[in-house]
Amino acid sequence: MDALELLFPRTYLPGAALLIISTSQRYTHVNDQIHNFSEEECRMRTQRVLTELRKAGLFRNAMIGLYMSTALFSLGSLTAFIASTWGPETSKTLLEISSVAGVACILFS
């Protein structure tokens, strides 16, 4: 296994970073909307408030999935590099598992 194969999961990182940036901006916008509601409207839990709270929860879950995918891609490259001393087949298996798990987290997001 050569060094380029060990970096394979890290090629996904720029795409995941762009998704994190856009999702965090949308999450910030939703939180700003929630803070602009009146105190009485929040206490009464109007439909508008409930919709924005639901959006905030969904964006939070998306952010968690994107950060998990970034961690899996980075850890996949690192563990595959460390495992390369155990043999190329072990290293390749770890790389594939972390890549698939990272892509699954992006799809979840």
C-alpha positions in Angstrom: 0.0 0.0 0.0 1.5 3.3 -1.0 1.3 6.7 0.8 -1.4 8.0 -1.7 -3.8 5.3 -0.7 -3.4 6.2 3.0 -4.5 9.8 2.2 -7.6 8.7 0.3 -10.2 9.5 3.0 -8.6 13.0 3.5 -9.6 13.9 -0.1 -13.1 14.1 1.2 -12.2 16.7 3.9 -12.5 19.8 1.7 -16.1 18.8 0.7 -17.0 18.1 4.3 -15.5 21.4 5.4 -17.7 23.3 2.8 -20.7 21.4 4.1 -19.8 22.4 7.6 -19.5 26.0 6.7 -22.8 26.2 4.9 -24.7 24.3 7.5 -23.2 26.3 10.4 -24.3 29.5 8.6 -27.8 28.2 8.2 -27.8 27.1 11.9 -26.7 30.5 13.0 -29.5 32.1 10.9 -32.1 29.9 12.5 -30.8 30.7 16.0 -31.0 34.4 15.2 -34.6 33.9 14.1 -35.4 32.2 17.4 -33.8 35.0 19.4 -35.9 37.6 17.5 -39.1 36.1 18.7 -40.9 37.8 21.5 -40.8 36.3 24.9 -44.6 35.8 24.9 -44.5 34.0 21.5 -41.8 31.7 22.8 -43.8 31.0 26.0 -46.9 30.2 24.0 -44.9 27.9 21.6 -46.6 29.2 18.4 -46.3 27.3 15.2 -43.5 29.6 14.0 -41.5 29.0 17.1 -42.0 25.2 16.9 -40.9 25.2 13.2 -37.7 27.2 13.9 -36.9 24.9 16.9 -37.3 21.9 14.7 -35.0 23.4 12.1 -32.4 24.2 14.8 -32.5 20.5 15.9 -32.1 19.2 12.4 -29.2 21.5 11.7 -27.6 20.5 15.0 -27.8 16.9 14.0 -26.4 17.6 10.6 -23.5 19.4 12.2 -22.8 16.4 14.4 -22.8 14.1 11.4 -20.5 16.3 9.5 -18.0 16.7 12.3 -18.1 12.9 12.8 -17.4 12.3 9.2 -14.4 14.7 9.3 -13.1 12.8 12.4 -13.6 9.4 10.7 -11.8 10.5 7.5 -8.8 11.9 9.5 -8.7 9.0 11.9 -9.0 6.6 9.0 -5.9 7.9 7.4 -4.0 8.0 10.7 -4.9 4.4 11.7 -4.3 3.1 8.2 -0.8 4.6 8.3 -0.1 3.1 11.7 -1.6 -0.2 10.7 0.5 -0.3 7.5 3.3 -1.9 9.6 1.0 -4.8 10.4 0.5 -5.4 6.7 -1.1 -3.8 3.7 -4.4 -5.8 3.9 -5.1 -4.7 7.5 -4.3 -1.1 6.5 -6.6 -1.3 3.5 -9.5 -2.7 5.6 -9.2 0.0 8.2 -9.1 2.6 5.4 -12.2 1.2 3.7 -14.2 1.0 7.0 -13.4 4.6 8.0 -14.2 5.8 4.5 -17.5 4.1 4.3 -18.4 5.3 7.8 -17.5 8.8 7.0 -19.5 8.8 3.8 -22.5 7.4 5.8 -22.2 10.3 8.2 -22.3 12.8 5.4 -25.3 11.1 3.9 -27.0 11.2 7.3 -26.3 14.9 7.5 
